[in-house]
Amino acid sequence: MAHKTLTISEEAYNALSMVKGKDESFTKVILRLAKRRSSGDLLDYVRSMPPNEELASAIERVLEKRKFIRLRASGR
């Protein structure tokens, strides 16, 4: 299999690193992300991602804030 060398910014490298699985190569990450872009299904993309505790915690915080705001708004 032929190989190519790519130069990417540190920001791009860090973004790829965050979505890269423990035993996943950068090649596999890029192919997975490229495939997701062509299918256009966000839910499939999210399901393909490895578990991310930081993201899960952030989503839970947002949901709690929304619940609190909804309760406050209905209590007026």
PDB file of N, CA, C and O in Angstrom:
ATOM      1  N   MET A   1       0.846  -1.180   0.000  1.00  0.00           N
ATOM      2  CA  MET A   1       0.000   0.000   0.000  1.00  0.00           C
ATOM      3  C   MET A   1       0.891   1.242   0.000  1.00  0.00           C
ATOM      4  O   MET A   1       1.804   1.358   0.817  1.00  0.00           O
ATOM      5  N   ALA A   2       0.623   2.153  -0.905  1.00  0.00           N
ATOM      6  CA  ALA A   2       1.408   3.390  -0.988  1.00  0.00           C
ATOM      7  C   ALA A   2       1.072   4.306   0.179  1.00  0.00           C
ATOM      8  O   ALA A   2      -0.040   4.279   0.706  1.00  0.00           O
ATOM      9  N   HIS A   3       2.034   5.104   0.569  1.00  0.00           N
ATOM     10  CA  HIS A   3       1.840   6.051   1.670  1.00  0.00           C
ATOM     11  C   HIS A   3       2.089   7.460   1.163  1.00  0.00           C
ATOM     12  O   HIS A   3       2.909   7.671   0.270  1.00  0.00           O
ATOM     13  N   LYS A   4       1.388   8.408   1.727  1.00  0.00           N
ATOM     14  CA  LYS A   4       1.566   9.828   1.428  1.00  0.00           C
ATOM     15  C   LYS A   4       1.803  10.553   2.741  1.00  0.00           C
ATOM     16  O   LYS A   4       1.283  10.150   3.782  1.00  0.00           O
ATOM     17  N   THR A   5       2.576  11.606   2.694  1.00  0.00           N
ATOM     18  CA  THR A   5       2.824  12.427   3.872  1.00  0.00           C
ATOM     19  C   THR A   5       1.987  13.692   3.761  1.00  0.00           C
ATOM     20  O   THR A   5       2.014  14.377   2.739  1.00  0.00           O
ATOM     21  N   LEU A   6       1.246  13.994   4.814  1.00  0.00           N
ATOM     22  CA  LEU A   6       0.421  15.198   4.862  1.00  0.00           C
ATOM     23  C   LEU A   6       0.938  16.125   5.945  1.00  0.00           C
ATOM     24  O   LEU A   6       1.390  15.677   6.998  1.00  0.00           O
ATOM     25  N   THR A   7       0.868  17.405   5.683  1.00  0.00           N
ATOM     26  CA  THR A   7       1.203  18.395   6.699  1.00  0.00           C
ATOM     27  C   THR A   7      -0.103  19.024   7.153  1.00  0.00           C
ATOM     28  O   THR A   7      -0.853  19.565   6.341  1.00  0.00           O
ATOM     29  N   ILE A   8      -0.376  18.954   8.455  1.00  0.00           N
ATOM     30  CA  ILE A   8      -1.596  19.549   8.998  1.00  0.00           C
ATOM     31  C   ILE A   8      -1.224  20.461  10.161  1.00  0.00           C
ATOM     32  O   ILE A   8      -0.150  20.340  10.749  1.00  0.00           O
ATOM     33  N   SER A   9      -2.119  21.360  10.474  1.00  0.00           N
ATOM     34  CA  SER A   9      -1.863  22.276  11.586  1.00  0.00           C
ATOM     35  C   SER A   9      -1.947  21.514  12.905  1.00  0.00           C
ATOM     36  O   SER A   9      -2.495  20.413  12.969  1.00  0.00           O
ATOM     37  N   GLU A  10      -1.402  22.112  13.941  1.00  0.00           N
ATOM     38  CA  GLU A  10      -1.482  21.496  15.266  1.00  0.00           C
ATOM     39  C   GLU A  10      -2.937  21.395  15.712  1.00  0.00           C
ATOM     40  O   GLU A  10      -3.329  20.430  16.368  1.00  0.00           O
ATOM     41  N   GLU A  11      -3.732  22.396  15.352  1.00  0.00           N
ATOM     42  CA  GLU A  11      -5.159  22.378  15.693  1.00  0.00           C
ATOM     43  C   GLU A  11      -5.855  21.181  15.044  1.00  0.00           C
ATOM     44  O   GLU A  11      -6.652  20.499  15.687  1.00  0.00           O
ATOM     45  N   ALA A  12      -5.552  20.927  13.770  1.00  0.00           N
ATOM     46  CA  ALA A  12      -6.138  19.784  13.070  1.00  0.00           C
ATOM     47  C   ALA A  12      -5.664  18.471  13.688  1.00  0.00           C
ATOM     48  O   ALA A  12      -6.454  17.542  13.857  1.00  0.00           O
ATOM     49  N   TYR A  13      -4.392  18.394  14.022  1.00  0.00           N
ATOM     50  CA  TYR A  13      -3.841  17.196  14.660  1.00  0.00           C
ATOM     51  C   TYR A  13      -4.548  16.931  15.987  1.00  0.00           C
ATOM     52  O   TYR A  13      -4.931  15.797  16.275  1.00  0.00           O
ATOM     53  N   ASN A  14      -4.720  17.980  16.793  1.00  0.00           N
ATOM     54  CA  ASN A  14      -5.388  17.817  18.087  1.00  0.00           C
ATOM     55  C   ASN A  14      -6.838  17.385  17.915  1.00  0.00           C
ATOM     56  O   ASN A  14      -7.341  16.566  18.685  1.00  0.00           O
ATOM     57  N   ALA A  15      -7.514  17.934  16.904  1.00  0.00           N
ATOM     58  CA  ALA A  15      -8.900  17.549  16.641  1.00  0.00           C
ATOM     59  C   ALA A  15      -8.981  16.076  16.251  1.00  0.00           C
ATOM     60  O   ALA A  15      -9.863  15.357  16.720  1.00  0.00           O
ATOM     61  N   LEU A  16      -8.070  15.627  15.399  1.00  0.00           N
ATOM     62  CA  LEU A  16      -8.050  14.214  15.013  1.00  0.00           C
ATOM     63  C   LEU A  16      -7.714  13.328  16.210  1.00  0.00           C
ATOM     64  O   LEU A  16      -8.287  12.251  16.374  1.00  0.00           O
ATOM     65  N   SER A  17      -6.790  13.782  17.036  1.00  0.00           N
ATOM     66  CA  SER A  17      -6.402  13.006  18.217  1.00  0.00           C
ATOM     67  C   SER A  17      -7.575  12.800  19.164  1.00  0.00           C
ATOM     68  O   SER A  17      -7.702  11.745  19.785  1.00  0.00           O
ATOM     69  N   MET A  18      -8.438  13.818  19.273  1.00  0.00           N
ATOM     70  CA  MET A  18      -9.574  13.727  20.194  1.00  0.00           C
ATOM     71  C   MET A  18     -10.608  12.706  19.738  1.00  0.00           C
ATOM     72  O   MET A  18     -11.280  12.097  20.570  1.00  0.00           O
ATOM     73  N   VAL A  19     -10.747  12.508  18.421  1.00  0.00           N
ATOM     74  CA  VAL A  19     -11.746  11.562  17.926  1.00  0.00           C
ATOM     75  C   VAL A  19     -11.142  10.196  17.615  1.00  0.00           C
ATOM     76  O   VAL A  19     -11.857   9.258  17.263  1.00  0.00           O
ATOM     77  N   LYS A  20      -9.833  10.093  17.746  1.00  0.00           N
ATOM     78  CA  LYS A  20      -9.123   8.841  17.462  1.00  0.00           C
ATOM     79  C   LYS A  20      -9.315   7.866  18.614  1.00  0.00           C
ATOM     80  O   LYS A  20      -9.124   8.219  19.778  1.00  0.00           O
ATOM     81  N   GLY A  21      -9.689   6.656  18.285  1.00  0.00           N
ATOM     82  CA  GLY A  21      -9.804   5.607  19.290  1.00  0.00           C
ATOM     83  C   GLY A  21      -8.434   5.140  19.753  1.00  0.00           C
ATOM     84  O   GLY A  21      -7.426   5.381  19.089  1.00  0.00           O
ATOM     85  N   LYS A  22      -8.407   4.467  20.901  1.00  0.00           N
ATOM     86  CA  LYS A  22      -7.140   4.016  21.492  1.00  0.00           C
ATOM     87  C   LYS A  22      -6.319   3.166  20.522  1.00  0.00           C
ATOM     88  O   LYS A  22      -5.109   3.356  20.396  1.00  0.00           O
ATOM     89  N   ASP A  23      -6.968   2.241  19.846  1.00  0.00           N
ATOM     90  CA  ASP A  23      -6.258   1.337  18.935  1.00  0.00           C
ATOM     91  C   ASP A  23      -6.516   1.684  17.471  1.00  0.00           C
ATOM     92  O   ASP A  23      -6.381   0.827  16.597  1.00  0.00           O
ATOM     93  N   GLU A  24      -6.886   2.931  17.201  1.00  0.00           N
ATOM     94  CA  GLU A  24      -7.223   3.354  15.848  1.00  0.00           C
ATOM     95  C   GLU A  24      -6.081   4.194  15.271  1.00  0.00           C
ATOM     96  O   GLU A  24      -5.514   5.043  15.959  1.00  0.00           O
ATOM     97  N   SER A  25      -5.757   3.952  14.023  1.00  0.00           N
ATOM     98  CA  SER A  25      -4.710   4.744  13.370  1.00  0.00           C
ATOM     99  C   SER A  25      -5.313   6.052  12.852  1.00  0.00           C
ATOM    100  O   SER A  25      -6.528   6.170  12.698  1.00  0.00           O
ATOM    101  N   PHE A  26      -4.449   7.026  12.589  1.00  0.00           N
ATOM    102  CA  PHE A  26      -4.931   8.283  12.024  1.00  0.00           C
ATOM    103  C   PHE A  26      -5.543   8.048  10.646  1.00  0.00           C
ATOM    104  O   PHE A  26      -6.502   8.723  10.271  1.00  0.00           O
ATOM    105  N   THR A  27      -5.001   7.102   9.895  1.00  0.00           N
ATOM    106  CA  THR A  27      -5.574   6.764   8.591  1.00  0.00           C
ATOM    107  C   THR A  27      -7.018   6.318   8.746  1.00  0.00           C
ATOM    108  O   THR A  27      -7.893   6.761   8.001  1.00  0.00           O
ATOM    109  N   LYS A  28      -7.271   5.439   9.717  1.00  0.00           N
ATOM    110  CA  LYS A  28      -8.635   4.954   9.938  1.00  0.00           C
ATOM    111  C   LYS A  28      -9.560   6.079  10.388  1.00  0.00           C
ATOM    112  O   LYS A  28     -10.726   6.117   9.995  1.00  0.00           O
ATOM    113  N   VAL A  29      -9.046   6.995  11.211  1.00  0.00           N
ATOM    114  CA  VAL A  29      -9.854   8.139  11.654  1.00  0.00           C
ATOM    115  C   VAL A  29     -10.264   8.985  10.453  1.00  0.00           C
ATOM    116  O   VAL A  29     -11.432   9.342  10.306  1.00  0.00           O
ATOM    117  N   ILE A  30      -9.299   9.300   9.601  1.00  0.00           N
ATOM    118  CA  ILE A  30      -9.588  10.132   8.431  1.00  0.00           C
ATOM    119  C   ILE A  30     -10.591   9.445   7.514  1.00  0.00           C
ATOM    120  O   ILE A  30     -11.522  10.087   7.028  1.00  0.00           O
ATOM    121  N   LEU A  31     -10.415   8.151   7.274  1.00  0.00           N
ATOM    122  CA  LEU A  31     -11.356   7.420   6.423  1.00  0.00           C
ATOM    123  C   LEU A  31     -12.749   7.386   7.047  1.00  0.00           C
ATOM    124  O   LEU A  31     -13.750   7.544   6.348  1.00  0.00           O
ATOM    125  N   ARG A  32     -12.812   7.180   8.362  1.00  0.00           N
ATOM    126  CA  ARG A  32     -14.107   7.151   9.061  1.00  0.00           C
ATOM    127  C   ARG A  32     -14.805   8.500   8.947  1.00  0.00           C
ATOM    128  O   ARG A  32     -16.001   8.564   8.666  1.00  0.00           O
ATOM    129  N   LEU A  33     -14.055   9.577   9.167  1.00  0.00           N
ATOM    130  CA  LEU A  33     -14.643  10.910   9.093  1.00  0.00           C
ATOM    131  C   LEU A  33     -15.055  11.264   7.669  1.00  0.00           C
ATOM    132  O   LEU A  33     -16.098  11.884   7.461  1.00  0.00           O
ATOM    133  N   ALA A  34     -14.253  10.878   6.700  1.00  0.00           N
ATOM    134  CA  ALA A  34     -14.586  11.151   5.300  1.00  0.00           C
ATOM    135  C   ALA A  34     -15.842  10.391   4.898  1.00  0.00           C
ATOM    136  O   ALA A  34     -16.683  10.922   4.172  1.00  0.00           O
ATOM    137  N   LYS A  35     -15.973   9.172   5.355  1.00  0.00           N
ATOM    138  CA  LYS A  35     -17.156   8.368   5.052  1.00  0.00           C
ATOM    139  C   LYS A  35     -18.391   9.009   5.663  1.00  0.00           C
ATOM    140  O   LYS A  35     -19.444   9.054   5.028  1.00  0.00           O
ATOM    141  N   ARG A  36     -18.275   9.502   6.882  1.00  0.00           N
ATOM    142  CA  ARG A  36     -19.414  10.116   7.557  1.00  0.00           C
ATOM    143  C   ARG A  36     -19.876  11.370   6.822  1.00  0.00           C
ATOM    144  O   ARG A  36     -21.072  11.651   6.741  1.00  0.00           O
ATOM    145  N   ARG A  37     -18.921  12.112   6.294  1.00  0.00           N
ATOM    146  CA  ARG A  37     -19.269  13.337   5.569  1.00  0.00           C
ATOM    147  C   ARG A  37     -20.093  13.010   4.333  1.00  0.00           C
ATOM    148  O   ARG A  37     -21.032  13.732   3.996  1.00  0.00           O
ATOM    149  N   SER A  38     -19.744  11.927   3.662  1.00  0.00           N
ATOM    150  CA  SER A  38     -20.457  11.594   2.437  1.00  0.00           C
ATOM    151  C   SER A  38     -21.847  11.054   2.726  1.00  0.00           C
ATOM    152  O   SER A  38     -22.752  11.223   1.909  1.00  0.00           O
ATOM    153  N   SER A  39     -22.037  10.406   3.872  1.00  0.00           N
ATOM    154  CA  SER A  39     -23.358   9.868   4.182  1.00  0.00           C
ATOM    155  C   SER A  39     -24.280  10.947   4.718  1.00  0.00           C
ATOM    156  O   SER A  39     -25.490  10.889   4.501  1.00  0.00           O
ATOM    157  N   GLY A  40     -23.723  11.938   5.421  1.00  0.00           N
ATOM    158  CA  GLY A  40     -24.520  13.052   5.898  1.00  0.00           C
ATOM    159  C   GLY A  40     -25.417  12.759   7.087  1.00  0.00           C
ATOM    160  O   GLY A  40     -26.235  13.606   7.443  1.00  0.00           O
ATOM    161  N   ASP A  41     -25.299  11.594   7.718  1.00  0.00           N
ATOM    162  CA  ASP A  41     -26.164  11.241   8.835  1.00  0.00           C
ATOM    163  C   ASP A  41     -25.435  11.506  10.151  1.00  0.00           C
ATOM    164  O   ASP A  41     -24.528  10.758  10.517  1.00  0.00           O
ATOM    165  N   LEU A  42     -25.821  12.553  10.858  1.00  0.00           N
ATOM    166  CA  LEU A  42     -25.158  12.950  12.092  1.00  0.00           C
ATOM    167  C   LEU A  42     -25.251  11.866  13.158  1.00  0.00           C
ATOM    168  O   LEU A  42     -24.277  11.621  13.871  1.00  0.00           O
ATOM    169  N   LEU A  43     -26.396  11.218  13.279  1.00  0.00           N
ATOM    170  CA  LEU A  43     -26.556  10.185  14.299  1.00  0.00           C
ATOM    171  C   LEU A  43     -25.589   9.026  14.063  1.00  0.00           C
ATOM    172  O   LEU A  43     -25.000   8.516  15.016  1.00  0.00           O
ATOM    173  N   ASP A  44     -25.418   8.606  12.825  1.00  0.00           N
ATOM    174  CA  ASP A  44     -24.449   7.548  12.521  1.00  0.00           C
ATOM    175  C   ASP A  44     -23.038   7.981  12.886  1.00  0.00           C
ATOM    176  O   ASP A  44     -22.248   7.186  13.396  1.00  0.00           O
ATOM    177  N   TYR A  45     -22.727   9.239  12.622  1.00  0.00           N
ATOM    178  CA  TYR A  45     -21.402   9.765  12.964  1.00  0.00           C
ATOM    179  C   TYR A  45     -21.172   9.708  14.469  1.00  0.00           C
ATOM    180  O   TYR A  45     -20.126   9.243  14.922  1.00  0.00           O
ATOM    181  N   VAL A  46     -22.137  10.175  15.238  1.00  0.00           N
ATOM    182  CA  VAL A  46     -22.001  10.175  16.699  1.00  0.00           C
ATOM    183  C   VAL A  46     -21.878   8.746  17.216  1.00  0.00           C
ATOM    184  O   VAL A  46     -21.079   8.481  18.115  1.00  0.00           O
ATOM    185  N   ARG A  47     -22.650   7.838  16.666  1.00  0.00           N
ATOM    186  CA  ARG A  47     -22.581   6.434  17.096  1.00  0.00           C
ATOM    187  C   ARG A  47     -21.228   5.809  16.775  1.00  0.00           C
ATOM    188  O   ARG A  47     -20.800   4.880  17.461  1.00  0.00           O
ATOM    189  N   SER A  48     -20.552   6.303  15.746  1.00  0.00           N
ATOM    190  CA  SER A  48     -19.262   5.731  15.360  1.00  0.00           C
ATOM    191  C   SER A  48     -18.122   6.211  16.253  1.00  0.00           C
ATOM    192  O   SER A  48     -17.033   5.639  16.235  1.00  0.00           O
ATOM    193  N   MET A  49     -18.369   7.245  17.021  1.00  0.00           N
ATOM    194  CA  MET A  49     -17.331   7.827  17.866  1.00  0.00           C
ATOM    195  C   MET A  49     -17.089   6.963  19.098  1.00  0.00           C
ATOM    196  O   MET A  49     -18.016   6.335  19.609  1.00  0.00           O
ATOM    197  N   PRO A  50     -15.856   6.928  19.575  1.00  0.00           N
ATOM    198  CA  PRO A  50     -15.605   6.227  20.834  1.00  0.00           C
ATOM    199  C   PRO A  50     -16.254   7.004  21.980  1.00  0.00           C
ATOM    200  O   PRO A  50     -16.451   8.213  21.865  1.00  0.00           O
ATOM    201  N   PRO A  51     -16.590   6.327  23.085  1.00  0.00           N
ATOM    202  CA  PRO A  51     -17.202   7.031  24.217  1.00  0.00           C
ATOM    203  C   PRO A  51     -16.329   8.205  24.658  1.00  0.00           C
ATOM    204  O   PRO A  51     -15.104   8.095  24.722  1.00  0.00           O
ATOM    205  N   ASN A  52     -16.973   9.319  24.958  1.00  0.00           N
ATOM    206  CA  ASN A  52     -16.254  10.525  25.348  1.00  0.00           C
ATOM    207  C   ASN A  52     -16.896  11.061  26.622  1.00  0.00           C
ATOM    208  O   ASN A  52     -17.956  11.684  26.572  1.00  0.00           O
ATOM    209  N   GLU A  53     -16.259  10.823  27.753  1.00  0.00           N
ATOM    210  CA  GLU A  53     -16.814  11.227  29.046  1.00  0.00           C
ATOM    211  C   GLU A  53     -16.962  12.739  29.157  1.00  0.00           C
ATOM    212  O   GLU A  53     -17.927  13.229  29.744  1.00  0.00           O
ATOM    213  N   GLU A  54     -16.015  13.475  28.600  1.00  0.00           N
ATOM    214  CA  GLU A  54     -16.088  14.939  28.666  1.00  0.00           C
ATOM    215  C   GLU A  54     -17.321  15.448  27.918  1.00  0.00           C
ATOM    216  O   GLU A  54     -18.030  16.326  28.409  1.00  0.00           O
ATOM    217  N   LEU A  55     -17.573  14.895  26.733  1.00  0.00           N
ATOM    218  CA  LEU A  55     -18.748  15.284  25.961  1.00  0.00           C
ATOM    219  C   LEU A  55     -20.023  14.885  26.692  1.00  0.00           C
ATOM    220  O   LEU A  55     -20.968  15.671  26.759  1.00  0.00           O
ATOM    221  N   ALA A  56     -20.061  13.676  27.238  1.00  0.00           N
ATOM    222  CA  ALA A  56     -21.240  13.217  27.965  1.00  0.00           C
ATOM    223  C   ALA A  56     -21.534  14.123  29.158  1.00  0.00           C
ATOM    224  O   ALA A  56     -22.691  14.462  29.406  1.00  0.00           O
ATOM    225  N   SER A  57     -20.512  14.513  29.888  1.00  0.00           N
ATOM    226  CA  SER A  57     -20.693  15.408  31.037  1.00  0.00           C
ATOM    227  C   SER A  57     -21.204  16.770  30.596  1.00  0.00           C
ATOM    228  O   SER A  57     -22.068  17.354  31.250  1.00  0.00           O
ATOM    229  N   ALA A  58     -20.677  17.275  29.496  1.00  0.00           N
ATOM    230  CA  ALA A  58     -21.122  18.575  28.988  1.00  0.00           C
ATOM    231  C   ALA A  58     -22.589  18.529  28.578  1.00  0.00           C
ATOM    232  O   ALA A  58     -23.340  19.465  28.851  1.00  0.00           O
ATOM    233  N   ILE A  59     -22.994  17.456  27.932  1.00  0.00           N
ATOM    234  CA  ILE A  59     -24.393  17.305  27.521  1.00  0.00           C
ATOM    235  C   ILE A  59     -25.291  17.227  28.748  1.00  0.00           C
ATOM    236  O   ILE A  59     -26.353  17.848  28.776  1.00  0.00           O
ATOM    237  N   GLU A  60     -24.881  16.473  29.760  1.00  0.00           N
ATOM    238  CA  GLU A  60     -25.670  16.376  30.990  1.00  0.00           C
ATOM    239  C   GLU A  60     -25.816  17.736  31.662  1.00  0.00           C
ATOM    240  O   GLU A  60     -26.897  18.067  32.148  1.00  0.00           O
ATOM    241  N   ARG A  61     -24.746  18.531  31.697  1.00  0.00           N
ATOM    242  CA  ARG A  61     -24.818  19.874  32.300  1.00  0.00           C
ATOM    243  C   ARG A  61     -25.806  20.757  31.542  1.00  0.00           C
ATOM    244  O   ARG A  61     -26.587  21.487  32.153  1.00  0.00           O
ATOM    245  N   VAL A  62     -25.770  20.690  30.223  1.00  0.00           N
ATOM    246  CA  VAL A  62     -26.693  21.488  29.414  1.00  0.00           C
ATOM    247  C   VAL A  62     -28.133  21.063  29.683  1.00  0.00           C
ATOM    248  O   VAL A  62     -29.011  21.911  29.839  1.00  0.00           O
ATOM    249  N   LEU A  63     -28.377  19.760  29.737  1.00  0.00           N
ATOM    250  CA  LEU A  63     -29.735  19.278  29.995  1.00  0.00           C
ATOM    251  C   LEU A  63     -30.233  19.708  31.370  1.00  0.00           C
ATOM    252  O   LEU A  63     -31.398  20.075  31.519  1.00  0.00           O
ATOM    253  N   GLU A  64     -29.365  19.667  32.371  1.00  0.00           N
ATOM    254  CA  GLU A  64     -29.749  20.119  33.714  1.00  0.00           C
ATOM    255  C   GLU A  64     -30.072  21.610  33.719  1.00  0.00           C
ATOM    256  O   GLU A  64     -31.041  22.035  34.349  1.00  0.00           O
ATOM    257  N   LYS A  65     -29.268  22.401  33.022  1.00  0.00           N
ATOM    258  CA  LYS A  65     -29.535  23.843  32.945  1.00  0.00           C
ATOM    259  C   LYS A  65     -30.857  24.112  32.245  1.00  0.00           C
ATOM    260  O   LYS A  65     -31.624  24.974  32.674  1.00  0.00           O
ATOM    261  N   ARG A  66     -31.127  23.383  31.173  1.00  0.00           N
ATOM    262  CA  ARG A  66     -32.392  23.563  30.451  1.00  0.00           C
ATOM    263  C   ARG A  66     -33.570  23.205  31.336  1.00  0.00           C
ATOM    264  O   ARG A  66     -34.593  23.890  31.325  1.00  0.00           O
ATOM    265  N   LYS A  67     -33.428  22.129  32.107  1.00  0.00           N
ATOM    266  CA  LYS A  67     -34.499  21.718  33.011  1.00  0.00           C
ATOM    267  C   LYS A  67     -34.743  22.809  34.053  1.00  0.00           C
ATOM    268  O   LYS A  67     -35.891  23.142  34.345  1.00  0.00           O
ATOM    269  N   PHE A  68     -33.673  23.362  34.610  1.00  0.00           N
ATOM    270  CA  PHE A  68     -33.770  24.416  35.619  1.00  0.00           C
ATOM    271  C   PHE A  68     -34.431  25.659  35.027  1.00  0.00           C
ATOM    272  O   PHE A  68     -35.297  26.266  35.659  1.00  0.00           O
ATOM    273  N   ILE A  69     -34.028  26.034  33.829  1.00  0.00           N
ATOM    274  CA  ILE A  69     -34.602  27.214  33.179  1.00  0.00           C
ATOM    275  C   ILE A  69     -36.083  26.994  32.904  1.00  0.00           C
ATOM    276  O   ILE A  69     -36.889  27.903  33.101  1.00  0.00           O
ATOM    277  N   ARG A  70     -36.448  25.812  32.456  1.00  0.00           N
ATOM    278  CA  ARG A  70     -37.843  25.494  32.174  1.00  0.00           C
ATOM    279  C   ARG A  70     -38.675  25.574  33.454  1.00  0.00           C
ATOM    280  O   ARG A  70     -39.780  26.116  33.451  1.00  0.00           O
ATOM    281  N   LEU A  71     -38.133  25.027  34.551  1.00  0.00           N
ATOM    282  CA  LEU A  71     -38.851  25.072  35.826  1.00  0.00           C
ATOM    283  C   LEU A  71     -39.008  26.509  36.302  1.00  0.00           C
ATOM    284  O   LEU A  71     -40.073  26.893  36.784  1.00  0.00           O
ATOM    285  N   ARG A  72     -37.953  27.301  36.169  1.00  0.00           N
ATOM    286  CA  ARG A  72     -38.009  28.704  36.585  1.00  0.00           C
ATOM    287  C   ARG A  72     -39.013  29.483  35.751  1.00  0.00           C
ATOM    288  O   ARG A  72     -39.760  30.301  36.288  1.00  0.00           O
ATOM    289  N   ALA A  73     -39.039  29.241  34.459  1.00  0.00           N
ATOM    290  CA  ALA A  73     -39.940  29.967  33.564  1.00  0.00           C
ATOM    291  C   ALA A  73     -41.398  29.612  33.837  1.00  0.00           C
ATOM    292  O   ALA A  73     -42.270  30.475  33.742  1.00  0.00           O
ATOM    293  N   SER A  74     -41.668  28.367  34.170  1.00  0.00           N
ATOM    294  CA  SER A  74     -43.054  27.963  34.426  1.00  0.00           C
ATOM    295  C   SER A  74     -43.536  28.418  35.798  1.00  0.00           C
ATOM    296  O   SER A  74     -44.741  28.437  36.049  1.00  0.00           O
ATOM    297  N   GLY A  75     -42.623  28.783  36.684  1.00  0.00           N
ATOM    298  CA  GLY A  75     -42.983  29.211  38.033  1.00  0.00           C
ATOM    299  C   GLY A  75     -43.302  30.688  38.138  1.00  0.00           C
ATOM    300  O   GLY A  75     -43.619  31.171  39.225  1.00  0.00           O
ATOM    301  N   ARG A  76     -43.227  31.407  37.049  1.00  0.00           N
ATOM    302  CA  ARG A  76     -43.487  32.858  37.085  1.00  0.00           C
ATOM    303  C   ARG A  76     -44.906  33.185  37.343  1.00  0.00           C
ATOM    304  O   ARG A  76     -45.268  34.360  37.400  1.00  0.00           O
TER     305      ARG A  76
END
